[in-house]
């Protein structure tokens, strides 16, 4: 039976112009930075009018929040698709690590989109930061659930370890040596997943 991934957001069809704006923001915000991309650039590369932009999003800040939510949607959908192909939580966890390693090693990698967004918005109460926090809590909950299904004796602590290893690999993989960063992530994953109740009690 496929693994159920809880709380996967539902994709709602958008008007073509609204989707173009979101896709443009998704590309430019990630590639160049959120604050570096102005509204006029978004409008021009989306091939919409200024009136259409403001009709659909109202402001750049609202679009930024939707961009972070869109990144979360795409991540959740990708994981959900993989989960449909296995009933083994250990296999799914290994696949999540494999995806991260492949992402970090790709030529398009510009760091973690969620950490990047958090860096640009320092107020923890800002809607962008709340959207980032929502994604991170969701992903942590997923890791903890998989580890619990694997009978890990401390699934919450182990999920913390994997999150920190993933964050470090994302940051180090972009700033310096991607091979060293992804190797460290894989080693942490191997250590976490090798813990059994018997070994923990020893």
Contact map, one row per residue, 1 for C-alpha under 8 A:
1110000000000000000000000000000000000000000000000000000000000000000000000000000000000110000000000000000000000000000000000000000000000000000000000000000000000000000000000000000000000000000000000000000000
1111000000000000000000000000000000000000000000000000000000000000000000000000000000111110000000000000000000000000000000000000000000000000000000000000000000000000000000000000000000000000000000000000000000
1111100000000000000000000000000000000000000000000000000000000000000000000000000000110111100000000000000000000000000000000000000000000000000000000000000000000000000000000000000000000000000000000000000000
0111110000000000000000000000000000000000000000000000000000000000000000000000000100110000000000000000000000000000000000000000000000000000000000000000000000000000000000000000000000000000000000000000000000
0011111100000000000000000000000000000000000000000000000000000000000000000000001100100000000000000000000000000000000000000000000000000000000001000000000000000000000000000000000000000000000000000000000000
0001111100000000000000000000000000000000000000000000000000000000000000000000000000000000000000000000000000000000000000000000000000000000000001000000000000000000000000000000000000000000000000000000000000
0000111110000000000000000000000000000000000000000000000000000000000000000000000000000000000000000000000000000000000000000000000000000000010000000000000000000000000000000000000000000000000000000000000000
0000111111000000000000000000000000000000000000000000000000000000000000001001100100000000000000000000000000000000000000000000000000000000000000000000000000000000000000000000000000000000000000000000000000
0000001111100000000000000000000000000000000000000000000000000000000000001001000000000000000000000000000000000000000000000000000000000000000000000000000000000000000000000000000000000000000000000000000000
0000000111110000000000000000000000000000000000000000000000000000000000001000000000000000000000000000000000000000000000000000000000000000000000000000000000000000000000000000000000000000000000000000000000
0000000011111000000000000000000000000000000000000000000000000000000000001000000000000000000000000000000000000000000000000000000000000000000000000000000000000000000000000000000000000000000000000000000000
0000000001111100000000000000000000000000000000000000000000000000000000000000000000000000000000000000000000000000000000000000000000000000000000000000000000000000000000000000000000000000000000000000000000
0000000000111110000000000000000000000000000000000000000000000000000000000000000000000000000000000000000000000000000000000000000000000000000000000000000000000000000000000000000000000000000000000000000000
0000000000011111011000000000000000000000000000000000000000000000000000000000000000000000000000000000000000000000000000000000000000000000000000000000000000000000000000000000000000000000000000000000000000
0000000000001111111000000000000000000000000000000000000000000000000000000000000000000000000000000000000000000000000000000000000000000000000000000000000000000000000000000000000000000000000000000000000000
0000000000000111111100000000000000000000000000000000000000000000000000000000000000000000000000000000000000000000000000000000000000000000000000000000000000000000000000000000000000000000000000000000000000
0000000000000011111110000000000000000000000001010001000000000000000000000000000000000000000000000000000000000000000000000000000000000000000000000000000000000000000000000000000000000000000000000000000000
0000000000000111111111000000000000000000000000000000100100000000000000000000000000000000000000000000000000000000000000000000000000000000000000000000000000000000000000000000000000000000000000000000000000
0000000000000111111111100000000000000000000000000000000000000000000000000000000000000000000000000000000000000000000000000000000000000000000000000000000000000000000000000000000000000000000000000000000000
0000000000000001111111110000000000000000000001000000000000000000000000000000000000000000000000000000000000000000000000000000000000000000000000000000000000000000000000000000000000000000000000000000000000
0000000000000000111111111000000000000000011001010000100000000000000000000000000000000000000000000000000000000000000000000000000000000000000000000000000000000000000000000000000000000000000000000000000000
0000000000000000011111111100000000000000000000000000000000000010011000000000000000000000000000000000000000000000000000000000000000000000000000000000000000000000000000000000000000000000000000000000000000
0000000000000000001111111110000000000000000000000000000000000000000000000000000000000000000000000000000000000000000000000000000000000000000000000000000000000000000000000000000000000000000000000000000000
0000000000000000000111111111000000000000010011000000000000000000000000000000000000000000000000000000000000000000000000000000000000000000000000000000000000000000000000000000000000000000000000000000000000
0000000000000000000011111111110000000000010000000000000000000011001000000000000000000000000000000000000000000000000000000000000000000000000000000000000000000000000000000000000000000000000000000000000000
0000000000000000000001111111110000000000000000000000000000000000001001100000000000000000000000000000000000000000000000000000000000000000000000000000000000000000000000000000000000000000000000000000000000
0000000000000000000000111111111000000000000000000000000000000000000000000000000000000000000000000000000000000000000000000000000000000000000000000000000000000000000000000000000000000000000000000000000000
0000000000000000000000011111111111001000000000000000000000000000000000000000000000000000000000000000000000000000000000000000000000000000000000000000000000000000000000000000000000000000000000000000000000
0000000000000000000000001111111111111000000000000000000000000000000000000000000000000000000000000000000000000000000000000000000000000000000000000000000000000000000000000000000000000000000000000000000000
0000000000000000000000001111111111000000000000000000000000000000000000000000000000000000000000000000000000000100100000000000000000000000000000000000000000000000000000000000000000000000000000000000000000
0000000000000000000000000011111110000000000000000000000000000000000000000000000000000000000000000000000000010100000000000000000000000000000000000000000000000000000000000000000000000000000000000000000000
0000000000000000000000000001111111011000000000000000000000000000000000000000000000000000000000000000000000000000000000000000000000000000000000000000000000000000000000000000000000000000000000000000000000
0000000000000000000000000001111111111000000000000000000000000000000000000000000000000000000000000000000000000000000100000000000000000000000000000000000000000000000000000000000000000000000000000000000000
0000000000000000000000000001110111111000000000000000000000000001000000000000000000000000000000000000000000000000000010010000000000000000000000000000000000000000000000000000000000000000000000000000000000
0000000000000000000000000000100011111100000000000000000000000000000000000000000000000000000000000000000000000000000000010000000000000000000000000000000000000000000000000000000000000000000000000000000000
0000000000000000000000000000100111111100000000000000000000000000000000000000000000000000000000000000000000000000000000000000000000000000000000000000000000000000000000000000000000000000000000000000000000
0000000000000000000000000001100111111110110000000000000000000000000000000000000000000000000000000000000000000000000000000000000000000000000000000000000000000000000000000000000000000000000000000000000000
0000000000000000000000000000000000111111110000000000000000000000000000000000000000000000000000000000000000000000000000000000000000000000000000000000000000000000000000000000000000000000000000000000000000
0000000000000000000000000000000000001111111000000000000000010000000000000000000000000000000000000000000000000000000000000000000000000000000000000000000000000000000000000000000000000000000000000000000000
0000000000000000000000000000000000000111111100000100000000000000000000000000000000000000000000000000000000000000000000000000000000000000000000000000000000000000000000000000000000000000000000000000000000
0000000000000000000000000000000000001111111110000000000000000000000000000000000000000000000000000000000000000000000000000000000000000000000000000000000000000000000000000000000000000000000000000000000000
0000000000000000000010011000000000001111111111000000000000000000000000000000000000000000000000000000000000000000000000000000000000000000000000000000000000000000000000000000000000000000000000000000000000
0000000000000000000010000000000000000011111111111100100000000000000000000000000000000000000000000000000000000000000000000000000000000000000000000000000000000000000000000000000000000000000000000000000000
0000000000000000000000000000000000000001111111111000000000000000000000000000000000000000000000000000000000000000000000000000000000000000000000000000000000000000000000000000000000000000000000000000000000
0000000000000000000000010000000000000000111111100000000000000000000000000000000000000000000000000000000000000000000000000000000000000000000000000000000000000000000000000000000000000000000000000000000000
0000000000000000100110010000000000000000011111110000000000000000000000000000000000000000000000000000000000000000000000000000000000000000000000000000000000000000000000000000000000000000000000000000000000
0000000000000000000000000000000000000000001111111000000000000000000000000000000000000000000000000000000000000000000000000000000000000000000000000000000000000000000000000000000000000000000000000000000000
0000000000000000100010000000000000000000001101111101100000000000000000000000000000000000000000000000000000000000000000000000000000000000000000000000000000000000000000000000000000000000000000000000000000
0000000000000000000000000000000000000000001100111111100000000000000000000000000000000000000000000000000000000000000000000000000000000000000000000000000000000000000000000000000000000000000000000000000000
0000000000000000000000000000000000000001001000011111110000000000000000000000000000000000000000000000000000000000000000000000000000000000000000000000000000000000000000000000000000000000000000000000000000
0000000000000000000000000000000000000000000000001111111000000000000000000000000000000000000000000000000000000000000000000000000000000000000000000000000000000000000000000000000000000000000000000000000000
0000000000000000100000000000000000000000000000011111111100000000000000000000000000000000000000000000000000000000000000000000000000000000000000000000000000000000000000000000000000000000000000000000000000
0000000000000000010010000000000000000000001000011111111111000000000000000000000000000000000000000000000000000000000000000000000000000000000000000000000000000000000000000000000000000000000000000000000000
0000000000000000000000000000000000000000000000000111111111100000000000000000000000000000000000000000000000000000000000000000000000000000000000000000000000000000000000000000000000000000000000000000000000
0000000000000000000000000000000000000000000000000011111111000000000000000000000000000000000000000000000000000000000000000000000000000000000000000000000000000000000000000000000000000000000000000000000000
0000000000000000010000000000000000000000000000000001111111000000000000000000000000000000000000000000000000000000000000000000000000000000000000000000000000000000000000000000000000000000000000000000000000
0000000000000000000000000000000000000000000000000000111111110110000000000000000000000000000000000000000000000000000000000000000000000000000000000000000000000000000000000000000000000000000000000000000000
0000000000000000000000000000000000000000000000000000111111110100000000000000000000000000000000000000000000000000000000000000000000000000000000000000000000000000000000000000000000000000000000000000000000
0000000000000000000000000000000000000000000000000000010011111110000000000000000000000000000000000000000000000000000000000000000000000000000000000000000000000000000000000000000000000000000000000000000000
0000000000000000000000000000000000000010000000000000000011111111000000000000000000000000000000000000000000000000000000000000000000000000000000000000000000000000000000000000000000000000000000000000000000
0000000000000000000000000000000000000000000000000000000000111111100000000000000000000000000000000000000000000000000000000000000000000000000000000000000000000000000000000000000000000000000000000000000000
0000000000000000000000000000000000000000000000000000000011111111110000000000000000000000000000000000000000000000000000000000000000000000000000000000000000000000000000000000000000000000000000000000000000
0000000000000000000001001000000000000000000000000000000010111111111000000000000000000000000000000000000000000000000000000000000000000000000000000000000000000000000000000000000000000000000000000000000000
0000000000000000000000001000000001000000000000000000000000011111111100000000000000000000000000000000000000000000000000000000000100000000000000000000000000000000000000000000000000000000000000000000000000
0000000000000000000000000000000000000000000000000000000000001111111110000000000000000000000000000000000000000000000000000000001100100000000000000000000000000000000000000000000000000000000000000000000000
0000000000000000000001000000000000000000000000000000000000000111111111000000000000000000000000000000000000000000000000000000000000000000000000000000000000000000000000000000000000000000000000000000000000
0000000000000000000001001100000000000000000000000000000000000011111111100000000000000000000000000000000000000000000000000000000000000000000000000000000000000000000000000000000000000000000000000000000000
0000000000000000000000000000000000000000000000000000000000000001111111110000000000000000000000000000000000000000110010000000000100110000000000000000000000000000000000000000000000000000000000000000000000
0000000000000000000000000000000000000000000000000000000000000000111111111000000000000000000000000000000000000000000000000000000000100000000000000000000000000000000000000000000000000000000000000000000000
0000000000000000000000000100000000000000000000000000000000000000011111111100000000000000000000000000000000000000000000000000000000000000000000000000000000000000000000000000000000000000000000000000000000
0000000000000000000000000100000000000000000000000000000000000000001111111110000000000000000000000000000000000000100000000000000000000000000000000000000000000000000000000000000000000000000000000000000000
0000000000000000000000000000000000000000000000000000000000000000000111111111000000000000000000000000000000000000000000000000000000000010000000000000000000000000000000000000000000000000000000000000000000
0000000111100000000000000000000000000000000000000000000000000000000011111111100000000000000000000000000000000000000000000000000000000000000000000000000000000000000000000000000000000000000000000000000000
0000000000000000000000000000000000000000000000000000000000000000000001111111110000000000000000000000000000000000000000000000000000000000000000000000000000000000000000000000000000000000000000000000000000
0000000000000000000000000000000000000000000000000000000000000000000000111111111000000000000000000000000000000000000000000000000000000000000000000000000000000000000000000000000000000000000000000000000000
0000000110000000000000000000000000000000000000000000000000000000000000011111111100000000000000000000000000000000000000000000000000000000000000000000000000000000000000000000000000000000000000000000000000
0000000100000000000000000000000000000000000000000000000000000000000000001111111110000000000000000000000000000000000000000000000000000000000000000000000000000000000000000000000000000000000000000000000000
0000000000000000000000000000000000000000000000000000000000000000000000000111111111000000000000000000000000000000000000000000000000000000000000000000000000000000000000000000000000000000000000000000000000
0000100000000000000000000000000000000000000000000000000000000000000000000011111111100000000000010000000000000000000000000000000000000000000000000000000000000000000000000000000000000000000000000000000000
0001100100000000000000000000000000000000000000000000000000000000000000000001111111110000000000000000000000000000000000000000000000000000000000000000000000000000000000000000000000000000000000000000000000
0000000000000000000000000000000000000000000000000000000000000000000000000000111111111000000000000000000000000000000000000000000000000000000000000000000000000000000000000000000000000000000000000000000000
0000000000000000000000000000000000000000000000000000000000000000000000000000011111111100000100100000000000000000000000000000000000000000000000000000000000000000000000000000000000000000000000000000000000
0111100000000000000000000000000000000000000000000000000000000000000000000000001111111110000100000000000000000000000000000000000000000000000000000000000000000000000000000000000000000000000000000000000000
0111000000000000000000000000000000000000000000000000000000000000000000000000000111111110000000000000000000000000000000000000000000000000000000000000000000000000000000000000000000000000000000000000000000
0100000000000000000000000000000000000000000000000000000000000000000000000000000011111110000000000000000000000000000000000000000000000000000000000000000000000000000000000000000000000000000000000000000000
1110000000000000000000000000000000000000000000000000000000000000000000000000000001111111101100000000000000000000000000000000000000000000000000000000000000000000000000000000000000000000000000000000000000
1110000000000000000000000000000000000000000000000000000000000000000000000000000000111111100000000000000000000000000000000000000000000000000000000000000000000000000000000000000000000000000000000000000000
0010000000000000000000000000000000000000000000000000000000000000000000000000000000000111111100000000000000000000000000000000000000000000000000000000000000000000000000000000000000000000000000000000000000
0010000000000000000000000000000000000000000000000000000000000000000000000000000000000111111110000000000000000000000000000000000000000000000000000110110000000000000000000000000000000000000000000000000000
0000000000000000000000000000000000000000000000000000000000000000000000000000000000000001111111000000000000000000000000000000000000000000000000000110010000000000000000000000000000000000000000001000000000
0000000000000000000000000000000000000000000000000000000000000000000000000000000000000101111111100000000000000000000000000000000000000000000000000000000000000000000000000000000000000000000000000000000000
0000000000000000000000000000000000000000000000000000000000000000000000000000000001100101111111110000000000000000000000000000000000000000000000000000000000000000000000000000000000000000000000000000000000
0000000000000000000000000000000000000000000000000000000000000000000000000000000000000000111111111000000000000000000000000000000000000000000000100100000000000000000000000000000000000000000000000000000000
0000000000000000000000000000000000000000000000000000000000000000000000000000000000000000011111111100000000000000000000000000000000000000000000000000000000000000000000000000000000000000000010000000000000
0000000000000000000000000000000000000000000000000000000000000000000000000000000001000000001111111110000000000000000000000000000000000000000000000000000000000000000000000000000000000000000000000000000000
0000000000000000000000000000000000000000000000000000000000000000000000000000001000000000000111111111000000000000000000000000000000000000000000000000000000000000000000000000000000000000000000000000000000
0000000000000000000000000000000000000000000000000000000000000000000000000000000000000000000011111111100000000000000000000000000000000000000000000000000000000000000000000000000000000000110010000000000000
0000000000000000000000000000000000000000000000000000000000000000000000000000000000000000000001111111110000000000000000000000000000000000000000000000000000000000000000000000000000000000000000000000000000
0000000000000000000000000000000000000000000000000000000000000000000000000000000000000000000000111111111000000000000000000000000000000000000000000000000000000000000000000000000000000000000000000000000000
0000000000000000000000000000000000000000000000000000000000000000000000000000000000000000000000011111111100000000000000000000000000000000000000000000000000000000000001000000000000000000000000000000000000
0000000000000000000000000000000000000000000000000000000000000000000000000000000000000000000000001111111110000000000000000000000000000000000000000000000000000000000000000000000000000100000000000000000000
0000000000000000000000000000000000000000000000000000000000000000000000000000000000000000000000000111111111000000000000000000000000000000000000000000000000000000000000000000000000000000000000000000000000
0000000000000000000000000000000000000000000000000000000000000000000000000000000000000000000000000011111111001000000000000000000000000000000000000000000000000000000000000000000000000000000000000000000000
0000000000000000000000000000000000000000000000000000000000000000000000000000000000000000000000000001111111001010000000000000000000000000000000000000000000000000000000001100110001000100000000000000000000
0000000000000000000000000000000000000000000000000000000000000000000000000000000000000000000000000000111111101000000000000000000000000000000000000000000000000000000000000000100001100000000000000000000000
0000000000000000000000000000000000000000000000000000000000000000000000000000000000000000000000000000011111111000000000000000000000000000000000000000000000000000000000000000000000000000000000000000000000
0000000000000000000000000000000000000000000000000000000000000000000000000000000000000000000000000000000011111000000000000000000000000000000000000000000000000000000000000000000000000000000000000000000000
0000000000000000000000000000001000000000000000000000000000000000000000000000000000000000000000000000000001111100000000000000000000000000000000000000000000000000000000000000000000000000000000000000000000
0000000000000000000000000000000000000000000000000000000000000000000000000000000000000000000000000000001111111110000000000000000000000000000000000000000000000000000000000000010000000000000000000000000000
0000000000000000000000000000011000000000000000000000000000000000000000000000000000000000000000000000000000011111100000000000000000000000000000000000000000000000000000000000010000000000000000000000000000
0000000000000000000000000000000000000000000000000000000000000000000000000000000000000000000000000000000100001111101100000000000000000000000000000000000000000000000000000110110000000000000000000000000000
0000000000000000000000000000000000000000000000000000000000000000000000000000000000000000000000000000000000000111111100000000000000000000000000000000000000000000000000100110000000000000000000000000000000
0000000000000000000000000000010000000000000000000000000000000000000100100000000000000000000000000000000000000111111110000000000000000000000000000000000000000000000000000000000000000000000000000000000000
0000000000000000000000000000000000000000000000000000000000000000000100000000000000000000000000000000000000000001111111000000000000010000000000000000000000000000000000000000000000000000000000000000000000
0000000000000000000000000000000000000000000000000000000000000000000000000000000000000000000000000000000000000011111111100000000000010000000000000000000000000000000000000000000000000000000000000000000000
0000000000000000000000000000000010000000000000000000000000000000000000000000000000000000000000000000000000000011111111110000000000000000000000000000000000000000000000000000000000000000000000000000000000
0000000000000000000000000000000001000000000000000000000000000000000100000000000000000000000000000000000000000000111111111000000110010000000000000000000000000000000000000000000000000000000000000000000000
0000000000000000000000000000000000000000000000000000000000000000000000000000000000000000000000000000000000000000011111111100000110010000000000000000000000000000000000000000000000000000000000000000000000
0000000000000000000000000000000000000000000000000000000000000000000000000000000000000000000000000000000000000000001111111100000000000000000000000000000000000000000000000000000000000000000000000000000000
0000000000000000000000000000000001100000000000000000000000000000000000000000000000000000000000000000000000000000000111111100000000000000000000000000000000000000000000000000000000000000000000000000000000
0000000000000000000000000000000000000000000000000000000000000000000000000000000000000000000000000000000000000000000011111111010110000000000000000000000000000000000000000000000000000000000000000000000000
0000000000000000000000000000000000000000000000000000000000000000000000000000000000000000000000000000000000000000000001111111000010000000000000000000000000000000000000000000000000000000000000000000000000
0000000000000000000000000000000000000000000000000000000000000000000000000000000000000000000000000000000000000000000000001111110010000000000000000000000000000000000000000000000000000000000000000000000000
0000000000000000000000000000000000000000000000000000000000000000000000000000000000000000000000000000000000000000000000001111110011000000000000000000000000000000000000000000000000000000000000000000000000
0000000000000000000000000000000000000000000000000000000000000000000000000000000000000000000000000000000000000000000000000011111011000000000000000000000000000000000000000000000000000000000000000000000000
0000000000000000000000000000000000000000000000000000000000000000000000000000000000000000000000000000000000000000000000001011111111000000000000000000000000000000000000000000000000000000000000000000000000
0000000000000000000000000000000000000000000000000000000000000000100000000000000000000000000000000000000000000000000000000000111111100000000000000000000000000000000000000000000000000000000000000000000000
0000000000000000000000000000000000000000000000000000000000000001100100000000000000000000000000000000000000000000000011001000011111110000000000000000000000000000000000000000000000000000000000000000000000
0000000000000000000000000000000000000000000000000000000000000000000000000000000000000000000000000000000000000000000011001111111111111000000000000000000000000000000000000000000000000000000000000000000000
0000000000000000000000000000000000000000000000000000000000000000000000000000000000000000000000000000000000000000000000000001111111111100000000000000000000000000000000000000000000000000000000000000000000
0000000000000000000000000000000000000000000000000000000000000000100110000000000000000000000000000000000000000000000000000000001111111110000000000000000000000000000000000000000000000000000000000000000000
0000000000000000000000000000000000000000000000000000000000000000000100000000000000000000000000000000000000000000011011000000000111111111000000000000000000000000000000000000000000000000000000000000000000
0000000000000000000000000000000000000000000000000000000000000000000000000000000000000000000000000000000000000000000000000000000011111111100000000000000000000000000000000000000000000000000000000000000000
0000000000000000000000000000000000000000000000000000000000000000000000000000000000000000000000000000000000000000000000000000000001111111110000000000000000000000000000000000000000000000000000000000000000
0000000000000000000000000000000000000000000000000000000000000000000000010000000000000000000000000000000000000000000000000000000000111111111000000000000000000000000000000000000000000000000000000000000000
0000000000000000000000000000000000000000000000000000000000000000000000000000000000000000000000000000000000000000000000000000000000011111111100000000000000000000000000000000000000000000000000000000000000
0000000000000000000000000000000000000000000000000000000000000000000000000000000000000000000000000000000000000000000000000000000000001111111110000000000000000000000000000000000000000000000000000000000000
0000001000000000000000000000000000000000000000000000000000000000000000000000000000000000000000000000000000000000000000000000000000000111111111000000000000000000000000000000000000000000000000000000000000
0000000000000000000000000000000000000000000000000000000000000000000000000000000000000000000000000000000000000000000000000000000000000011111111100000000000000000000000000000000000000000000000000000000000
0000000000000000000000000000000000000000000000000000000000000000000000000000000000000000000000000000000000000000000000000000000000000001111111110000000000000011001000000000000000000000000000000000000000
0000000000000000000000000000000000000000000000000000000000000000000000000000000000000000000000000000000000000000000000000000000000000000111111111000000000000010000000000000000000000000000000000000000000
0000110000000000000000000000000000000000000000000000000000000000000000000000000000000000000000000000000000000000000000000000000000000000011111111100000000000000000000000000000000000000000000000000000000
0000000000000000000000000000000000000000000000000000000000000000000000000000000000000000000010000000000000000000000000000000000000000000001111111110000000000010000000000000000000000000000000000000000000
0000000000000000000000000000000000000000000000000000000000000000000000000000000000000000000000000000000000000000000000000000000000000000000111111111000000110110000000000000000000000000000000000000000000
0000000000000000000000000000000000000000000000000000000000000000000000000000000000000000000000000000000000000000000000000000000000000000000011111111100000100000000000000000000000000000000000000000000000
0000000000000000000000000000000000000000000000000000000000000000000000000000000000000000110010000000000000000000000000000000000000000000000001111111110000000000000000000000000000000000000000000000000000
0000000000000000000000000000000000000000000000000000000000000000000000000000000000000000110000000000000000000000000000000000000000000000000000111111111100100110000000000000000000000000000000001000000000
0000000000000000000000000000000000000000000000000000000000000000000000000000000000000000000000000000000000000000000000000000000000000000000000011111111111100000000000000000000000000000000000000000000000
0000000000000000000000000000000000000000000000000000000000000000000000000000000000000000100000000000000000000000000000000000000000000000000000001111111100000000000000000000000000000000000000000000000000
0000000000000000000000000000000000000000000000000000000000000000000000000000000000000000110000000000000000000000000000000000000000000000000000000111111100000000000000000000000000000000000000000000000000
0000000000000000000000000000000000000000000000000000000000000000000000000000000000000000000000000000000000000000000000000000000000000000000000000011111110000000000000000000000000000000000000000001100000
0000000000000000000000000000000000000000000000000000000000000000000000000000000000000000000000000000000000000000000000000000000000000000000000000011111111100000000000000000000000000000000000001011100000
0000000000000000000000000000000000000000000000000000000000000000000000000000000000000000000000000000000000000000000000000000000000000000000000000001001111100000000000000000000000000000000000000011100100
0000000000000000000000000000000000000000000000000000000000000000000000000000000000000000000000000000000000000000000000000000000000000000000000000001000111111100000000000000000000000000000000000000000000
0000000000000000000000000000000000000000000000000000000000000000000000000000000000000000000000000000000000000000000000000000000000000000000000011011000111111110000000000000000000000000000000000000000000
0000000000000000000000000000000000000000000000000000000000000000000000000000000000000000000000000000000000000000000000000000000000000000000000010000000001111111000000000000000000000000000000000000000000
0000000000000000000000000000000000000000000000000000000000000000000000000000000000000000000000000000000000000000000000000000000000000000000000000000000001111111100000000000000000000000000000000000000000
0000000000000000000000000000000000000000000000000000000000000000000000000000000000000000000000000000000000000000000000000000000000000000000000010010000001111111110000000000000000000000000000010000000000
0000000000000000000000000000000000000000000000000000000000000000000000000000000000000000000000000000000000000000000000000000000000000000000110110010000000111111111000000000000000000000000000000000000000
0000000000000000000000000000000000000000000000000000000000000000000000000000000000000000000000000000000000000000000000000000000000000000000100000000000000011111111100000000000000000000000000000000000000
0000000000000000000000000000000000000000000000000000000000000000000000000000000000000000000000000000000000000000000000000000000000000000000000000000000000001111111110000000000000000000000100010000000000
0000000000000000000000000000000000000000000000000000000000000000000000000000000000000000000000000000000000000000000000000000000000000000000000000000000000000111111111000000000000000000100110010000000000
0000000000000000000000000000000000000000000000000000000000000000000000000000000000000000000000000000000000000000000000000000000000000000000100000000000000000011111111100000000000000000000000000000000000
0000000000000000000000000000000000000000000000000000000000000000000000000000000000000000000000000000000000000000000000000000000000000000000000000000000000000001111111110000000000000000000000000000000000
0000000000000000000000000000000000000000000000000000000000000000000000000000000000000000000000000000000000000000000000000000000000000000000000000000000000000000111111111000000000000001100100000000000000
0000000000000000000000000000000000000000000000000000000000000000000000000000000000000000000000000001000000000000000000000000000000000000000000000000000000000000011111111100000000000000100000000000000000
0000000000000000000000000000000000000000000000000000000000000000000000000000000000000000000000000000000000000001000000000000000000000000000000000000000000000000001111111110000000000000000000000000000000
0000000000000000000000000000000000000000000000000000000000000000000000000000000000000000000000000000000000000000000000000000000000000000000000000000000000000000000111111111100000001000000000000000000000
0000000000000000000000000000000000000000000000000000000000000000000000000000000000000000000000000000000100000000000000000000000000000000000000000000000000000000000011111111100001001101100000000000000000
0000000000000000000000000000000000000000000000000000000000000000000000000000000000000000000000000000000100000011000000000000000000000000000000000000000000000000000001111111110000001000000000000000000000
0000000000000000000000000000000000000000000000000000000000000000000000000000000000000000000000000000000000000011000000000000000000000000000000000000000000000000000000111111111000000000000000000000000000
0000000000000000000000000000000000000000000000000000000000000000000000000000000000000000000000000000000000000000000000000000000000000000000000000000000000000000000000011111111111001000000000000000000000
0000000000000000000000000000000000000000000000000000000000000000000000000000000000000000000000000000000110000010000000000000000000000000000000000000000000000000000000011111111111111100000000000000000000
0000000000000000000000000000000000000000000000000000000000000000000000000000000000000000000000000000000100001110000000000000000000000000000000000000000000000000000000000111111111000000000000000000000000
0000000000000000000000000000000000000000000000000000000000000000000000000000000000000000000000000000000000000000000000000000000000000000000000000000000000000000000000000011111110000000000000000000000000
0000000000000000000000000000000000000000000000000000000000000000000000000000000000000000000000000000000000000000000000000000000000000000000000000000000000000000000000000001111111000000000000000000000000
0000000000000000000000000000000000000000000000000000000000000000000000000000000000000000000000000000000000000000000000000000000000000000000000000000000000000000000000000001111111111000000000000000000000
0000000000000000000000000000000000000000000000000000000000000000000000000000000000000000000000000000000110000000000000000000000000000000000000000000000000000000000000001001110111111100000000000000000000
0000000000000000000000000000000000000000000000000000000000000000000000000000000000000000000000000000000010000000000000000000000000000000000000000000000000000000000000000000100011111110000000000000000000
0000000000000000000000000000000000000000000000000000000000000000000000000000000000000000000000000000000000000000000000000000000000000000000000000000000000000000000000000000100011111111000000000000000000
0000000000000000000000000000000000000000000000000000000000000000000000000000000000000000000000000000000000000000000000000000000000000000000000000000000000000000000000011101100011111111100000000000000000
0000000000000000000000000000000000000000000000000000000000000000000000000000000000000000000000000000100100000000000000000000000000000000000000000000000000000000000000001000100001111111110000000000000000
0000000000000000000000000000000000000000000000000000000000000000000000000000000000000000000000000000000000000000000000000000000000000000000000000000000000000000000000000000000000111111111000000000000000
0000000000000000000000000000000000000000000000000000000000000000000000000000000000000000000000000000000000000000000000000000000000000000000000000000000000000000000010001000000000011111111100000000000000
0000000000000000000000000000000000000000000000000000000000000000000000000000000000000000000000001000000000000000000000000000000000000000000000000000000000000000010011001000000000001111111110000000000000
0000000000000000000000000000000000000000000000000000000000000000000000000000000000000000000000001000000000000000000000000000000000000000000000000000000000000000000000000000000000000111111111000000000000
0000000000000000000000000000000000000000000000000000000000000000000000000000000000000000000000000000000000000000000000000000000000000000000000000000000000000000000000000000000000000011111111100000000000
0000000000000000000000000000000000000000000000000000000000000000000000000000000000000000000000000000000000000000000000000000000000000000000000000000000000000000110010000000000000000001111111110000000000
0000000000000000000000000000000000000000000000000000000000000000000000000000000000000000000001001000000000000000000000000000000000000000000000000000000000000000010000000000000000000000111111111000000000
0000000000000000000000000000000000000000000000000000000000000000000000000000000000000000000000000000000000000000000000000000000000000000000000000000000000000000000000000000000000000000011111111100000000
0000000000000000000000000000000000000000000000000000000000000000000000000000000000000000000000000000000000000000000000000000000000000000000000000000000000000000000000000000000000000000001111111110000000
0000000000000000000000000000000000000000000000000000000000000000000000000000000000000000000000000000000000000000000000000000000000000000000000000000000000000100110000000000000000000000000111111110000000
0000000000000000000000000000000000000000000000000000000000000000000000000000000000000000010000000000000000000000000000000000000000000000000000000010000100000000000000000000000000000000000011111111000000
0000000000000000000000000000000000000000000000000000000000000000000000000000000000000000000000000000000000000000000000000000000000000000000000000000000000000000000000000000000000000000000001111111000000
0000000000000000000000000000000000000000000000000000000000000000000000000000000000000000000000000000000000000000000000000000000000000000000000000000000110000000000000000000000000000000000000111111101100
0000000000000000000000000000000000000000000000000000000000000000000000000000000000000000000000000000000000000000000000000000000000000000000000000000001110000000000000000000000000000000000000001111111100
0000000000000000000000000000000000000000000000000000000000000000000000000000000000000000000000000000000000000000000000000000000000000000000000000000001110000000000000000000000000000000000000000011111110
0000000000000000000000000000000000000000000000000000000000000000000000000000000000000000000000000000000000000000000000000000000000000000000000000000000000000000000000000000000000000000000000000001111111
0000000000000000000000000000000000000000000000000000000000000000000000000000000000000000000000000000000000000000000000000000000000000000000000000000000000000000000000000000000000000000000000000011111111
0000000000000000000000000000000000000000000000000000000000000000000000000000000000000000000000000000000000000000000000000000000000000000000000000000000010000000000000000000000000000000000000000011111111
0000000000000000000000000000000000000000000000000000000000000000000000000000000000000000000000000000000000000000000000000000000000000000000000000000000000000000000000000000000000000000000000000000111111
0000000000000000000000000000000000000000000000000000000000000000000000000000000000000000000000000000000000000000000000000000000000000000000000000000000000000000000000000000000000000000000000000000011111
